[in-house]
Amino acid sequence: MQPIDPVRAEPAEAATHLDQPFDPSTSSGQAELRANEVTASQTPRKPVVLDTNIVLDLFVFNDAAARPLRQALEAGELDWLATRPMRDELERVLAYPRIAPRLAFYQLSAGDVLAAFDRHARLLETASKALVTCRDADDQKFIDLAISHQALLLSKDEHILSMRKRILACGARAQRTL
């Protein structure tokens, strides 16, 4: 009978290869490298839903708190989920009188911001109504989409953030920043 390694619960000599240094020049080392490359390249992007204020921070105000989000989007680490009504809301907000001077200050147009939205967001069908209801009906679309895709919902809106526990109970998360 072979001795059992108490840490690994397997025969002791079967575990000895784990104690050997990694050597990429061997065929087993090269196979391990290829397996790791495949795993890294197939890492699924994390689904995220962005409310309109986060989109403005990201593409208009260049908010420091939104920089990690921008980097993750540009690196392809996130799958930004959106719907046509979300894009329509952004277009409407970009026309607000208090936003226009900001766009001019940053030398942007509404078209520039919408093009950035289109470049990074993946438009989906409008999600079904979730089991939780937000007091602000305009925010419901973000909650519905996040819950239906088990996504992270980034928002600074207190109506959404006050629902964190209920959103979490439905399989999604809501938070201010990435």
Residue frames as qw, qx, qy, qz and C-alpha x, y, z in Angstrom:
[[0.000, 0.889, 0.457, 0.000, 0.00, 0.00, 0.00],
 [0.411, 0.461, -0.022, 0.786, 1.33, 3.46, -0.94],
 [0.228, -0.417, -0.463, 0.748, 1.64, 6.18, 1.69],
 [0.110, 0.814, 0.501, 0.272, -1.02, 8.92, 1.35],
 [0.245, 0.207, -0.125, 0.939, 0.02, 12.57, 1.31],
 [0.088, -0.568, -0.706, 0.413, -2.28, 14.05, 4.01],
 [0.074, 0.485, 0.007, -0.871, -2.41, 17.49, 2.33],
 [0.332, 0.273, -0.538, -0.726, -3.31, 16.26, -1.13],
 [0.749, 0.046, 0.519, -0.410, -5.10, 13.01, -0.15],
 [0.829, 0.495, -0.213, -0.147, -3.33, 11.12, -2.93],
 [0.931, -0.112, -0.015, 0.347, -0.40, 8.72, -3.08],
 [0.373, -0.792, 0.160, 0.456, 2.79, 10.54, -2.11],
 [0.461, -0.183, 0.560, 0.664, 4.78, 9.71, -5.27],
 [0.308, 0.652, 0.607, 0.333, 1.94, 10.86, -7.51],
 [0.083, -0.974, -0.190, 0.085, 2.30, 14.34, -6.07],
 [0.626, -0.417, 0.199, 0.628, 6.06, 14.64, -6.53],
 [0.431, 0.435, 0.405, 0.679, 5.73, 16.33, -9.97],
 [0.133, -0.924, -0.285, -0.216, 4.08, 19.28, -8.20],
 [0.569, -0.750, 0.093, 0.324, 7.24, 19.79, -6.18],
 [0.673, 0.088, 0.339, 0.651, 9.44, 20.01, -9.31],
 [0.016, -0.551, 0.057, 0.833, 10.37, 23.44, -10.68],
 [0.631, 0.680, 0.301, -0.222, 8.46, 24.55, -13.78],
 [0.373, -0.345, 0.580, 0.636, 10.53, 24.04, -16.93],
 [0.570, 0.624, 0.118, -0.521, 8.99, 25.54, -20.11],
 [0.230, 0.555, -0.701, -0.384, 11.56, 23.77, -22.31],
 [0.236, 0.000, 0.971, -0.044, 10.05, 20.34, -21.58],
 [0.215, -0.277, -0.720, -0.599, 7.05, 19.05, -23.49],
 [0.314, -0.617, -0.705, 0.152, 4.94, 19.02, -20.32],
 [0.218, -0.494, -0.183, 0.822, 6.04, 22.60, -19.54],
 [0.059, 0.048, -0.458, -0.886, 5.09, 23.75, -23.05],
 [0.274, -0.450, -0.793, -0.306, 1.72, 22.03, -22.74],
 [0.294, -0.615, -0.546, 0.487, 1.14, 23.82, -19.44],
 [0.102, -0.330, 0.094, 0.934, 2.00, 27.17, -21.04],
 [0.173, -0.168, -0.654, -0.717, -0.43, 26.53, -23.93],
 [0.314, -0.553, -0.771, 0.017, -3.17, 25.54, -21.48],
 [0.236, -0.570, -0.336, 0.711, -2.62, 28.76, -19.52],
 [0.013, -0.150, 0.342, 0.928, -2.70, 30.86, -22.71],
 [0.239, -0.365, -0.759, -0.483, -6.00, 29.29, -23.77],
 [0.321, -0.613, -0.657, 0.300, -7.49, 29.88, -20.33],
 [0.186, -0.467, -0.115, 0.857, -6.38, 33.53, -20.26],
 [0.074, 0.045, -0.482, -0.872, -7.65, 34.26, -23.78],
 [0.337, -0.398, -0.760, -0.389, -11.02, 32.65, -23.05],
 [0.131, -0.307, -0.610, 0.719, -11.65, 34.57, -19.84],
 [0.056, 0.720, 0.626, 0.296, -15.18, 35.90, -20.21],
 [0.076, 0.365, -0.082, 0.924, -15.66, 39.64, -20.04],
 [0.073, -0.356, -0.733, 0.575, -17.49, 40.78, -16.92],
 [0.001, 0.664, 0.578, 0.474, -20.97, 42.13, -17.65],
 [0.193, -0.331, -0.344, 0.857, -21.56, 45.69, -16.49],
 [0.073, 0.785, 0.535, 0.303, -24.47, 48.12, -16.77],
 [0.313, -0.073, -0.157, 0.934, -23.71, 51.85, -16.54],
 [0.083, 0.814, 0.530, -0.224, -26.27, 54.44, -15.56],
 [0.396, 0.827, 0.188, 0.352, -26.30, 57.75, -17.41],
 [0.265, -0.944, 0.196, -0.028, -24.35, 59.70, -14.78],
 [0.730, -0.371, 0.473, 0.327, -21.53, 57.16, -14.93],
 [0.659, 0.480, 0.396, 0.423, -21.48, 57.46, -18.73],
 [0.108, 0.967, 0.027, 0.230, -21.20, 61.25, -18.38],
 [0.532, -0.759, 0.352, 0.134, -18.35, 60.85, -15.87],
 [0.791, -0.050, 0.501, 0.347, -16.65, 58.48, -18.27],
 [0.553, 0.411, 0.467, 0.555, -16.97, 60.34, -21.55],
 [0.074, 0.893, 0.197, 0.398, -17.70, 63.98, -20.69],
 [0.379, -0.900, 0.138, -0.164, -16.26, 64.90, -17.31],
 [0.648, 0.419, -0.552, 0.317, -13.25, 62.54, -17.36],
 [0.628, -0.677, 0.176, -0.342, -13.88, 61.92, -13.64],
 [0.077, 0.560, -0.806, 0.175, -10.87, 60.36, -11.87],
 [0.595, -0.099, 0.696, -0.390, -13.18, 57.79, -10.25],
 [0.835, 0.437, 0.168, -0.289, -14.19, 56.62, -13.75],
 [0.232, 0.720, -0.623, -0.199, -10.63, 56.09, -15.02],
 [0.324, -0.222, 0.919, -0.030, -10.38, 52.43, -13.91],
 [0.646, 0.458, 0.538, -0.289, -13.69, 51.83, -15.69],
 [0.491, 0.788, -0.211, -0.305, -12.40, 53.45, -18.88],
 [0.004, -0.577, 0.809, 0.110, -9.21, 51.37, -18.72],
 [0.485, 0.024, 0.861, -0.153, -11.19, 48.15, -18.19],
 [0.651, 0.623, 0.295, -0.317, -13.50, 48.96, -21.12],
 [0.386, 0.792, -0.410, -0.236, -10.60, 49.79, -23.41],
 [0.131, -0.446, 0.885, 0.007, -8.75, 46.62, -22.35],
 [0.624, 0.014, -0.624, -0.469, -11.82, 44.54, -23.23],
 [0.112, 0.056, -0.889, 0.440, -12.24, 43.28, -19.67],
 [0.322, 0.319, 0.575, -0.681, -15.86, 44.41, -19.40],
 [0.057, 0.368, 0.787, 0.492, -18.95, 43.68, -21.44],
 [0.160, 0.201, 0.258, -0.931, -20.95, 46.91, -21.19],
 [0.073, 0.455, 0.869, 0.180, -24.59, 45.97, -21.59],
 [0.157, 0.287, 0.129, -0.936, -27.08, 48.62, -22.66],
 [0.351, 0.549, 0.758, 0.031, -30.45, 49.03, -24.32],
 [0.218, 0.516, 0.392, 0.730, -31.84, 51.49, -26.84],
 [0.314, -0.875, -0.309, -0.199, -33.80, 53.35, -24.11],
 [0.639, -0.583, -0.002, 0.502, -30.51, 53.85, -22.21],
 [0.461, 0.085, 0.329, 0.820, -28.88, 55.35, -25.28],
 [0.022, -0.718, -0.456, -0.526, -31.94, 57.52, -25.88],
 [0.481, -0.832, -0.233, 0.146, -31.76, 58.80, -22.30],
 [0.593, -0.345, 0.155, 0.711, -28.09, 59.69, -22.76],
 [0.287, 0.382, 0.438, 0.762, -28.90, 61.55, -25.98],
 [0.235, -0.832, -0.409, -0.292, -31.66, 63.48, -24.18],
 [0.587, -0.716, -0.104, 0.363, -29.40, 64.34, -21.22],
 [0.570, -0.053, 0.249, 0.781, -26.63, 65.56, -23.54],
 [0.102, 0.589, 0.403, 0.693, -29.08, 68.19, -24.81],
 [0.400, -0.782, -0.422, 0.223, -29.78, 69.59, -21.31],
 [0.156, 0.936, -0.044, 0.313, -28.86, 73.29, -21.01],
 [0.481, -0.797, 0.363, -0.031, -26.49, 72.61, -18.10],
 [0.852, -0.098, 0.427, 0.288, -24.60, 69.88, -20.03],
 [0.610, 0.736, 0.148, 0.255, -23.99, 71.84, -23.25],
 [0.009, -0.937, 0.322, -0.136, -21.47, 74.24, -21.63],
 [0.684, -0.473, 0.552, 0.065, -19.59, 71.23, -20.23],
 [0.829, 0.342, 0.377, 0.233, -19.40, 69.64, -23.65],
 [0.383, 0.889, -0.044, 0.246, -18.05, 72.92, -25.07],
 [0.363, -0.835, 0.410, -0.055, -15.52, 73.24, -22.24],
 [0.692, -0.287, 0.642, 0.163, -14.15, 69.75, -22.96],
 [0.251, 0.500, -0.537, -0.631, -14.36, 70.40, -26.73],
 [0.206, 0.121, 0.969, 0.067, -16.85, 67.59, -27.23],
 [0.483, -0.040, -0.290, -0.825, -20.13, 67.26, -29.05],
 [0.771, -0.059, 0.414, -0.480, -23.09, 65.10, -28.17],
 [0.859, 0.417, -0.242, -0.173, -22.16, 63.07, -31.25],
 [0.301, 0.552, -0.727, 0.276, -18.71, 62.38, -29.81],
 [0.404, -0.261, 0.702, -0.526, -20.20, 61.03, -26.59],
 [0.858, 0.197, 0.207, -0.427, -22.79, 58.94, -28.43],
 [0.700, 0.525, -0.482, -0.039, -20.06, 57.54, -30.70],
 [0.036, 0.445, -0.809, 0.384, -18.08, 56.48, -27.61],
 [0.677, -0.032, 0.506, -0.534, -21.24, 54.85, -26.23],
 [0.866, 0.388, -0.080, -0.306, -21.76, 53.01, -29.53],
 [0.463, 0.586, -0.656, 0.109, -18.13, 51.90, -29.64],
 [0.003, 0.336, -0.832, 0.442, -18.09, 50.39, -26.16],
 [0.577, 0.018, 0.538, -0.614, -21.68, 49.29, -25.37],
 [0.059, -0.071, -0.938, -0.333, -23.39, 46.15, -26.58],
 [0.503, -0.026, 0.036, -0.863, -27.05, 46.91, -27.27],
 [0.001, -0.133, -0.989, 0.064, -29.50, 44.28, -26.10],
 [0.330, -0.544, -0.597, -0.489, -33.25, 43.95, -26.08],
 [0.349, -0.522, 0.269, -0.731, -34.99, 45.69, -23.20],
 [0.189, 0.057, -0.936, 0.293, -34.98, 43.38, -20.18],
 [0.473, -0.551, -0.635, -0.262, -38.11, 42.09, -18.49],
 [0.362, -0.735, 0.157, -0.551, -39.21, 43.81, -15.32],
 [0.355, 0.223, -0.806, 0.417, -37.18, 42.55, -12.35],
 [0.502, -0.513, -0.694, 0.058, -38.71, 41.40, -9.09],
 [0.340, -0.511, -0.318, 0.723, -37.54, 44.60, -7.38],
 [0.216, 0.819, 0.396, 0.355, -38.97, 48.03, -8.15],
 [0.398, -0.015, -0.151, 0.905, -37.13, 51.32, -7.94],
 [0.026, 0.715, 0.461, -0.525, -38.90, 54.42, -6.64],
 [0.160, 0.651, -0.267, -0.692, -37.57, 56.32, -9.68],
 [0.831, 0.399, 0.364, -0.131, -39.13, 54.75, -12.77],
 [0.467, 0.822, -0.316, -0.074, -36.35, 56.19, -14.95],
 [0.141, -0.618, 0.769, -0.087, -33.82, 54.00, -13.10],
 [0.850, -0.016, 0.442, -0.286, -35.78, 50.76, -13.45],
 [0.812, 0.552, -0.171, -0.082, -34.33, 49.94, -16.88],
 [0.220, 0.669, -0.670, 0.238, -30.80, 49.80, -15.45],
 [0.511, -0.300, 0.700, -0.400, -31.85, 47.52, -12.60],
 [0.890, 0.260, 0.212, -0.309, -33.84, 45.23, -14.91],
 [0.697, 0.610, -0.376, 0.023, -30.92, 44.79, -17.31],
 [0.003, 0.594, -0.736, 0.325, -28.35, 44.22, -14.55],
 [0.646, -0.159, 0.630, -0.401, -30.50, 41.60, -12.84],
 [0.890, 0.367, 0.085, -0.258, -31.44, 39.81, -16.06],
 [0.720, 0.554, -0.375, 0.183, -27.74, 39.41, -16.92],
 [0.818, -0.488, -0.127, 0.276, -26.38, 39.02, -13.37],
 [0.525, 0.550, -0.051, 0.648, -24.26, 42.10, -14.06],
 [0.380, -0.371, -0.311, 0.788, -22.55, 44.76, -12.02],
 [0.099, 0.861, 0.398, 0.301, -24.59, 47.98, -12.06],
 [0.436, -0.110, -0.173, 0.876, -22.48, 51.13, -11.67],
 [0.103, -0.784, -0.420, -0.445, -24.46, 54.12, -10.49],
 [0.198, 0.096, -0.423, 0.879, -24.22, 57.18, -8.27],
 [0.452, -0.403, -0.298, -0.738, -28.00, 57.41, -8.03],
 [0.223, -0.231, 0.716, -0.620, -29.22, 57.05, -4.45],
 [0.812, 0.063, 0.065, -0.577, -32.47, 55.41, -5.59],
 [0.837, 0.287, -0.465, -0.042, -30.41, 52.56, -7.04],
 [0.318, 0.403, -0.713, 0.478, -27.74, 52.44, -4.33],
 [0.480, -0.267, 0.480, -0.684, -30.37, 52.25, -1.59],
 [0.918, 0.094, -0.003, -0.386, -31.51, 48.99, -3.22],
 [0.207, 0.592, -0.779, -0.012, -28.11, 47.27, -3.11],
 [0.353, -0.158, 0.876, -0.287, -29.23, 44.39, -0.87],
 [0.718, 0.390, 0.412, -0.404, -32.39, 43.72, -2.88],
 [0.584, 0.680, -0.368, -0.249, -30.44, 43.84, -6.15],
 [0.017, 0.490, -0.867, 0.089, -27.83, 41.48, -4.70],
 [0.568, 0.038, 0.736, -0.367, -30.58, 39.07, -3.63],
 [0.754, 0.556, 0.166, -0.308, -31.62, 38.95, -7.31],
 [0.883, 0.087, 0.291, 0.358, -28.11, 38.00, -8.45],
 [0.457, 0.695, 0.025, 0.554, -26.67, 41.36, -9.50],
 [0.510, -0.438, -0.274, 0.688, -24.59, 43.99, -7.69],
 [0.153, 0.905, 0.189, 0.349, -24.90, 47.76, -7.54],
 [0.605, -0.498, -0.092, 0.614, -22.04, 50.05, -6.55],
 [0.075, 0.926, 0.002, -0.369, -20.63, 53.53, -7.21],
 [0.223, 0.777, -0.539, -0.237, -17.33, 52.70, -8.85],
 [0.852, 0.281, -0.438, -0.054, -15.48, 49.79, -10.35]]
